[in-house]
Amino acid sequence: MFDSSPVALLMLLLVTGSSATAQTCPPRGEAEGRCIELTADGTAEVSEVQISPGQTTTFVFDSDLRADGLTLEGRERFEVADPGKRTLTLVPSEEIRGEKPSKVTVCFADDAAPACTTFRLIVHPAIGERQVRIFRNPRPVESVQAELKKSYEENARLRAENERLRTERDRPDGLAGLFDSGMMDERGIPCSNADFLLRPKAALSVRRVITCRAPGRMLVRVDLKAPDDAAPWMTQGAKLVGPKGEELEGSIWQPRPLHPRKPLTLYIEVQTENVQTVGPFTLKLWEADGLRLVTLGNVTFPALAEGPGL
């Protein structure tokens, strides 16, 4: 049986050498966007790529594309489908919202394998992948190197998660924990009612929005109400989009599904080191199946008071 531990993989790299010239994906977080490697025998591989109405997704290839080698399902639902020499730019229209996944296939200009590759396009109401880099036919040593990098990344992620859990476990709960963590001092945590704007075609109505700021944390409380004929709503994701386009993913606490005639309070918490961040932000919420969306504009946060501990 092959030993896939980091040490064994490193030994394999030392034995086989690292003289290969084909490009491979860098470790996660070291390059913008996502990266996909295509193997020579992977002609049946179909990678999933997430797209969203009105958002640009650009595929960047390391090989020239055939000018006549593009096949795009549902072409009429894309505002832009622009193939270049080594790029493919897609901008879905609003008509694609709620549609089933489609496929796009590109073919390469040279005789190397694979000759073509297909991507499965998954529609998301709010988040689309901005850039996807594609490398063809990595050599075996580079595949091992990529596996080694992923192993190290996973180990680093687990170590960071264990450290976070250990730190939280060593702190007291409740108000004492807020004081001990530095998120609150004797002045409390500043909160305010947000003068939000509910965007058209929102799946739910919003009665009130309260925002709070603490060092390293931002909290949004949203009071929601569903239409009388609406299906139950369970929030799957939330993000804040800042005035400069910065995106902050939020963790969600929803005690139960939202049903008609039973209002619900939802909490979204975001971690951020920028204590000057006040907004305005756009808040996007989407449900578990991704078909319905709630978008709130002009969401602002109170500024943190200056003083010791803040």
Secondary structure, DSSP 8 states (H G I E B T S, - for coil): ----SHHHHHHHHHHH-S---S-----TTSSSSEEEEE-TT-TT-EEEEEE-TT--EEEEESS-B-TT--EETTGGGEEEEEE-SSEEEEEE-GGGTT---EEEEEEBSSS-S-SEEEEEEEE-SS----EEEEEE---HHHHHHHHHHHHHHHHHHHHHHHHHHHHHHTS--HHHHHHHHTS-BTTB--EEE---EE-TT-SSEEEEEEEEEETTEEEEEEEEE--TT---B-EEEEEEE-TTS-EEE-EEE-SS-BBTTB-EEEEEEEE-S-TT----EEEEEEETTS--EEEEEEE-------STT-
